[in-house]
Amino acid sequence: MESIQLNTMISREQIEPTTTKLFSRSSGAGGQNVNKVNTKVQLHFEIAPSGLSEIQKRRLFRKYPDGIIRIECQETRSQARNVHRAFELLEERIERALVVKKARQKKRAPHLTKGGKLRKMMKDKLKKFRNRKLNI
């Protein structure tokens, strides 16, 4: 499927000022380190005060009506790597929401009359019969 892009080049400077970072303890593997280090990252990106254009904001509000994009990342055992990965995910989500999909064109199915259908069925039946006779 083809798509038309709506200037989706987004820089980190447009995203970072309106993003809130929250840190908490991660769950899962990591041994005792999990209990004492806040490695899980939650990003809350507010659309309205961001440095994006009005057209981009409208498209984002269509996908996220409450005006906040939430990202959670706890993939690695390092807080810095999780922050970096969370910002990558946020950029990907914003860019994906800004892509305008090309309108799909309806295609007509071939119209077969009742007689045409019957002829096709008989033709297929004969083809099967010949194949069976020739042991194909």
MARBA-3410 file (N, C-alpha, C, O; in Angstrom, 1 decimal):
136
0.8,-1.2,0.0,0.0,0.0,0.0,0.9,1.2,0.0,1.8,1.3,0.8 ~ 0.6,2.2,-0.9,1.4,3.4,-1.0,0.9,4.4,0.0,-0.3,4.3,0.4 ~ 1.7,5.3,0.5,1.3,6.3,1.4,2.0,7.6,1.0,3.1,7.7,0.5 ~ 1.3,8.7,1.4,1.8,10.1,1.2,2.3,10.6,2.5,1.6,10.4,3.5 ~ 3.5,11.2,2.5,4.0,11.7,3.8,3.7,13.2,4.0,3.8,13.9,3.0
3.4,13.6,5.2,3.1,14.9,5.6,4.2,15.5,6.4,4.0,15.7,7.6 ~ 5.4,15.8,5.8,6.5,16.4,6.5,6.7,15.8,7.8,6.5,16.4,8.9 ~ 7.1,14.5,7.9,7.2,13.8,9.1,8.6,13.9,9.8,8.9,13.2,10.7 ~ 9.4,14.8,9.3,10.7,15.0,9.9,10.6,15.7,11.2,10.2,16.8,11.3 ~ 10.8,14.9,12.3,10.7,15.4,13.6,12.0,15.4,14.3,12.7,14.4,14.3
12.4,16.5,15.0,13.6,16.5,15.7,13.4,16.3,17.2,12.3,16.5,17.7 ~ 14.4,15.9,17.9,14.3,15.7,19.3,14.0,17.0,20.0,13.4,17.0,21.1 ~ 14.4,18.1,19.5,14.2,19.4,20.1,12.7,19.8,20.1,12.3,20.5,21.0 ~ 12.0,19.2,19.2,10.5,19.5,19.1,9.8,18.6,20.2,8.7,19.0,20.7 ~ 10.4,17.5,20.5,9.7,16.5,21.3,10.1,16.7,22.8,9.2,16.7,23.7
11.3,16.9,23.1,11.8,16.8,24.5,11.2,17.8,25.4,10.9,17.4,26.6 ~ 11.1,19.1,25.1,10.6,20.1,26.1,9.2,19.8,26.6,8.9,20.1,27.8 ~ 8.3,19.1,25.8,7.0,18.8,26.3,6.8,17.4,26.7,5.7,16.9,26.8 ~ 7.9,16.7,27.0,7.8,15.3,27.4,8.2,15.2,28.9,9.2,15.7,29.3 ~ 7.4,14.5,29.6,7.6,14.2,31.0,8.2,12.8,31.2,7.7,11.9,30.6
9.3,12.7,31.9,10.0,11.4,32.1,9.7,11.0,33.5,9.9,11.7,34.5 ~ 9.2,9.7,33.7,8.9,9.1,35.0,9.7,7.9,35.1,9.8,7.1,34.1 ~ 10.4,7.7,36.2,11.2,6.5,36.4,10.6,5.6,37.5,10.2,6.2,38.5 ~ 10.7,4.3,37.4,10.2,3.4,38.4,11.0,2.1,38.3,11.7,1.9,37.4 ~ 10.7,1.3,39.3,11.4,0.0,39.3,10.8,-0.9,38.2,9.6,-1.0,38.1
11.7,-1.6,37.5,11.3,-2.5,36.5,11.0,-3.8,37.0,11.4,-4.2,38.1 ~ 10.2,-4.5,36.3,9.9,-5.9,36.7,10.6,-6.9,35.8,11.2,-6.5,34.8 ~ 10.7,-8.1,36.2,11.4,-9.1,35.4,12.8,-9.4,35.8,13.1,-9.2,37.0 ~ 13.5,-10.0,34.9,14.9,-10.5,35.3,15.8,-9.3,35.6,15.6,-8.2,35.2 ~ 16.8,-9.6,36.4,17.8,-8.6,36.8,18.3,-8.8,38.2,19.2,-8.1,38.7
17.8,-9.8,38.9,18.3,-10.1,40.2,18.0,-9.1,41.2,17.0,-8.4,41.2 ~ 18.9,-8.9,42.2,18.7,-7.9,43.2,18.7,-6.4,42.7,18.2,-5.5,43.3 ~ 19.4,-6.3,41.5,19.5,-4.9,40.9,18.1,-4.3,40.6,17.9,-3.1,40.7 ~ 17.1,-5.2,40.3,15.8,-4.8,40.0,15.1,-4.1,41.2,14.4,-3.1,41.0 ~ 15.5,-4.5,42.4,14.8,-4.0,43.6,15.4,-2.7,44.0,14.8,-2.0,44.8
16.6,-2.3,43.5,17.2,-1.0,44.0,17.4,0.1,43.0,17.8,1.2,43.3 ~ 17.2,-0.2,41.7,17.5,0.8,40.6,16.2,1.0,39.8,15.5,0.1,39.4 ~ 15.9,2.3,39.6,14.7,2.7,38.8,15.1,2.7,37.4,15.5,3.8,36.9 ~ 14.9,1.6,36.7,15.3,1.5,35.3,14.1,1.7,34.3,14.3,2.0,33.1 ~ 12.9,1.4,34.7,11.7,1.5,33.8,11.5,3.0,33.6,11.5,3.8,34.5
11.2,3.3,32.3,11.0,4.7,31.9,9.6,4.8,31.3,9.1,4.0,30.5 ~ 8.9,5.9,31.7,7.6,6.2,31.2,7.7,7.6,30.6,8.1,8.6,31.3 ~ 7.3,7.8,29.3,7.3,9.1,28.7,5.9,9.5,28.5,5.1,8.8,28.0 ~ 5.6,10.8,28.8,4.3,11.4,28.5,4.5,12.6,27.7,5.0,13.6,28.1 ~ 4.2,12.5,26.4,4.4,13.6,25.4,3.1,14.3,25.3,2.1,13.8,24.8
3.1,15.6,25.6,1.9,16.5,25.5,1.9,17.1,24.1,2.8,17.8,23.7 ~ 0.8,16.9,23.3,0.8,17.3,21.9,0.6,18.8,21.8,1.2,19.5,21.0 ~ -0.4,19.4,22.6,-0.7,20.8,22.5,0.4,21.8,22.6,0.6,22.6,21.7 ~ 1.2,21.7,23.7,2.3,22.7,23.8,3.6,22.4,23.0,4.6,23.1,23.1 ~ 3.6,21.3,22.2,4.8,20.9,21.5,5.1,21.9,20.4,4.3,22.7,20.0
6.3,21.7,19.8,6.8,22.6,18.7,6.4,22.1,17.3,7.0,22.5,16.4 ~ 5.4,21.2,17.3,4.9,20.7,16.0,4.0,21.7,15.3,3.4,22.6,16.0 ~ 3.8,21.6,14.0,2.9,22.5,13.3,1.5,22.2,13.6,1.2,21.1,14.1 ~ 0.6,23.1,13.3,-0.8,22.9,13.6,-1.4,21.7,12.8,-2.3,21.0,13.4 ~ -1.0,21.5,11.6,-1.5,20.4,10.8,-1.1,19.0,11.5,-1.9,18.1,11.6
0.2,19.0,11.9,0.7,17.8,12.6,0.0,17.6,13.9,-0.4,16.4,14.2 ~ -0.3,18.6,14.6,-1.0,18.5,15.9,-2.4,17.9,15.7,-2.9,17.1,16.4 ~ -3.1,18.5,14.7,-4.5,18.0,14.4,-4.5,16.5,14.1,-5.3,15.7,14.5 ~ -3.5,16.0,13.3,-3.4,14.6,12.9,-3.1,13.8,14.2,-3.7,12.7,14.3 ~ -2.3,14.3,15.1,-2.0,13.5,16.3,-3.2,13.5,17.2,-3.4,12.5,17.8
-3.9,14.6,17.3,-5.1,14.6,18.1,-6.2,13.6,17.6,-7.0,13.1,18.4 ~ -6.2,13.4,16.3,-7.2,12.4,15.8,-6.9,11.0,16.3,-7.8,10.3,16.5 ~ -5.6,10.7,16.4,-5.2,9.4,16.9,-5.2,9.3,18.4,-5.5,8.3,19.0 ~ -4.8,10.4,19.1,-4.7,10.4,20.5,-5.6,11.6,21.0,-5.0,12.7,21.3 ~ -6.9,11.3,21.2,-7.8,12.4,21.5,-7.5,13.1,22.9,-7.9,14.3,23.1
-6.9,12.4,23.8,-6.7,13.0,25.1,-5.5,14.0,25.1,-5.2,14.7,26.1 ~ -4.7,14.0,24.0,-3.6,14.9,23.8,-2.3,14.5,24.4,-1.4,15.3,24.5 ~ -2.2,13.2,24.9,-1.0,12.7,25.5,-0.6,11.4,24.9,-1.5,10.5,24.8 ~ 0.6,11.3,24.5,1.1,10.0,23.9,2.0,9.4,25.1,2.9,10.0,25.5 ~ 1.6,8.2,25.4,2.3,7.5,26.6,3.2,6.4,26.0,2.7,5.5,25.2
4.5,6.3,26.4,5.4,5.3,26.1,6.0,4.7,27.3,6.3,5.5,28.3 ~ 6.1,3.4,27.4,6.7,2.7,28.5,7.8,1.8,28.0,7.6,1.1,27.1 ~ 9.0,1.9,28.6,10.1,1.1,28.2,10.9,0.5,29.3,11.3,1.2,30.2 ~ 11.0,-0.8,29.4,11.8,-1.5,30.4,12.6,-2.7,29.8,12.8,-3.7,30.4 ~ 13.1,-2.5,28.5,13.7,-3.5,27.8,15.1,-3.9,28.4,15.5,-5.1,28.4
15.9,-2.9,28.8,17.2,-3.2,29.2,17.4,-2.9,30.7,16.4,-2.4,31.4 ~ 18.5,-3.2,31.2,18.8,-3.0,32.7,19.4,-1.7,32.9,19.7,-1.4,34.1 ~ 19.6,-0.9,31.9,20.2,0.5,32.1,19.1,1.5,31.8,18.3,1.5,30.9 ~ 19.1,2.5,32.7,18.1,3.6,32.6,18.3,4.4,31.4,17.4,4.8,30.7 ~ 19.6,4.7,31.1,20.0,5.6,30.0,19.5,4.9,28.7,19.0,5.6,27.8
19.8,3.6,28.6,19.4,2.9,27.3,17.9,2.9,27.2,17.4,3.0,26.1 ~ 17.2,2.7,28.3,15.7,2.7,28.3,15.2,4.1,27.8,14.2,4.2,27.1 ~ 15.8,5.2,28.3,15.4,6.5,28.0,15.6,6.7,26.4,14.7,7.2,25.7 ~ 16.7,6.3,26.0,17.0,6.4,24.5,16.0,5.6,23.7,15.5,6.1,22.7 ~ 15.8,4.4,24.1,14.8,3.5,23.4,13.4,4.1,23.4,12.7,4.0,22.4
13.0,4.6,24.6,11.7,5.2,24.7,11.5,6.4,23.8,10.4,6.6,23.2 ~ 12.5,7.3,23.6,12.4,8.4,22.7,12.4,7.9,21.3,11.7,8.5,20.4 ~ 13.1,6.8,20.9,13.0,6.3,19.6,11.6,5.8,19.3,11.0,6.0,18.2 ~ 11.0,5.1,20.3,9.6,4.6,20.1,8.6,5.8,20.0,7.7,5.7,19.2 ~ 8.9,6.8,20.7,8.0,8.0,20.6,8.1,8.6,19.3,7.0,9.0,18.7
9.3,8.8,18.8,9.5,9.4,17.4,8.8,8.5,16.4,8.1,9.0,15.4 ~ 8.9,7.2,16.5,8.3,6.2,15.5,6.8,6.4,15.6,6.1,6.4,14.5 ~ 6.2,6.5,16.8,4.8,6.6,16.9,4.3,7.9,16.3,3.2,7.9,15.6 ~ 5.0,9.0,16.5,4.6,10.3,16.0,4.6,10.2,14.5,3.7,10.7,13.8 ~ 5.8,9.7,13.9,5.9,9.6,12.5,4.9,8.7,11.8,4.3,9.1,10.8
4.5,7.6,12.5,3.5,6.7,11.9,2.1,7.4,12.0,1.3,7.2,11.0 ~ 1.9,8.2,13.0,0.6,8.9,13.0,0.4,10.0,12.0,-0.7,10.4,11.6 ~ 1.6,10.5,11.6,1.5,11.7,10.6,1.5,11.2,9.2,1.3,12.0,8.3 ~ 1.7,9.9,8.9,1.6,9.4,7.5,0.2,9.4,7.1,-0.7,8.8,7.7 ~ -0.1,10.0,5.9,-1.4,10.0,5.3,-1.5,8.9,4.3,-0.7,8.8,3.4
-2.4,8.0,4.5,-2.6,6.9,3.6,-3.3,7.3,2.4,-4.3,8.1,2.4 ~ -2.9,6.8,1.3,-3.5,7.1,0.0,-4.9,6.4,-0.1,-5.1,5.3,0.4 ~ -5.8,7.1,-0.6,-7.2,6.6,-0.7,-7.2,5.4,-1.6,-6.6,5.3,-2.6 ~ -7.9,4.4,-1.1,-8.0,3.1,-1.9,-9.1,3.2,-2.9,-10.2,3.7,-2.7 ~ -8.7,2.7,-4.1,-9.7,2.7,-5.2,-10.4,1.4,-5.2,-9.9,0.3,-5.1
-11.7,1.5,-5.4,-12.6,0.3,-5.5,-12.4,-0.4,-6.8,-12.3,0.3,-7.9 ~ -12.3,-1.7,-6.8,-12.2,-2.4,-8.0,-13.4,-3.3,-8.2,-13.9,-3.9,-7.2 ~ -13.9,-3.3,-9.4,-15.1,-4.1,-9.7,-14.7,-5.6,-9.9,-13.8,-5.9,-10.6 ~ -15.5,-6.4,-9.3,-15.3,-7.9,-9.6,-15.8,-8.2,-11.0,-16.7,-7.6,-11.4 ~ -15.2,-9.1,-11.7,-15.7,-9.5,-13.0,-17.1,-10.0,-12.9,-17.4,-10.9,-12.1
-17.9,-9.6,-13.8,-19.3,-10.0,-13.8,-19.5,-11.2,-14.7,-19.3,-11.1,-15.9 ~ -19.9,-12.3,-14.1,-20.2,-13.5,-14.8,-21.7,-13.7,-14.8,-22.4,-13.6,-13.8 ~ -22.3,-14.0,-16.0,-23.7,-14.3,-16.1,-23.9,-15.7,-15.6,-22.9,-16.4,-15.4 ~ -25.1,-16.1,-15.5,-25.4,-17.5,-15.0,-24.8,-18.5,-16.0,-24.3,-19.5,-15.6 ~ -25.0,-18.2,-17.3,-24.5,-19.1,-18.3,-23.0,-19.2,-18.3,-22.4,-20.2,-18.5
-22.4,-18.0,-18.1,-20.9,-17.9,-18.1,-20.3,-18.7,-16.9,-19.3,-19.4,-17.0 ~ -21.0,-18.6,-15.7,-20.6,-19.4,-14.6,-20.7,-20.9,-14.9,-19.8,-21.7,-14.5 ~ -21.8,-21.3,-15.5,-22.0,-22.7,-15.8,-20.9,-23.2,-16.8,-20.4,-24.3,-16.6 ~ -20.6,-22.4,-17.8,-19.6,-22.8,-18.7,-18.2,-23.0,-18.0,-17.5,-23.9,-18.3 ~ -17.9,-22.0,-17.1,-16.6,-22.1,-16.4,-16.6,-23.4,-15.5,-15.6,-24.0,-15.5
-17.7,-23.7,-14.9,-17.7,-24.9,-14.0,-17.5,-26.1,-14.8,-16.8,-27.0,-14.4 ~ -18.2,-26.2,-16.0,-18.0,-27.4,-16.9,-16.6,-27.5,-17.4,-16.1,-28.6,-17.5 ~ -16.0,-26.4,-17.8,-14.7,-26.3,-18.3,-13.7,-26.9,-17.2,-12.8,-27.7,-17.5 ~ -13.9,-26.4,-15.9,-13.0,-26.9,-14.8,-13.2,-28.4,-14.6,-12.3,-29.1,-14.3 ~ -14.5,-28.8,-14.7,-14.8,-30.2,-14.5,-14.1,-31.1,-15.5,-13.5,-32.1,-15.2
-14.1,-30.6,-16.8,-13.4,-31.4,-17.8,-11.9,-31.4,-17.6,-11.3,-32.4,-17.9 ~ -11.4,-30.3,-17.2,-10.0,-30.2,-16.9,-9.6,-31.2,-15.8,-8.5,-31.9,-16.0 ~ -10.3,-31.3,-14.8,-10.1,-32.3,-13.7,-10.1,-33.7,-14.2,-9.3,-34.5,-13.9 ~ -11.2,-33.9,-15.1,-11.4,-35.3,-15.6,-10.2,-35.7,-16.5,-9.6,-36.8,-16.4 ~ -9.7,-34.8,-17.4,-8.5,-35.0,-18.2,-7.3,-35.3,-17.4,-6.5,-36.2,-17.7
-7.1,-34.5,-16.4,-5.9,-34.7,-15.5,-5.9,-36.0,-14.8,-4.9,-36.7,-14.7 ~ -7.1,-36.4,-14.4,-7.2,-37.7,-13.7,-6.9,-38.9,-14.7,-6.3,-39.9,-14.3 ~ -7.4,-38.7,-15.9,-7.3,-39.7,-16.9,-5.8,-39.9,-17.3,-5.4,-41.0,-17.6 ~ -5.1,-38.8,-17.3,-3.7,-38.8,-17.7,-2.8,-39.1,-16.5,-1.6,-39.1,-16.6 ~ -3.4,-39.2,-15.3,-2.6,-39.4,-14.0,-1.6,-38.3,-13.7,-0.5,-38.6,-13.4
-2.1,-37.1,-13.8,-1.2,-36.0,-13.5,-1.4,-35.6,-12.0,-0.8,-34.6,-11.6
END
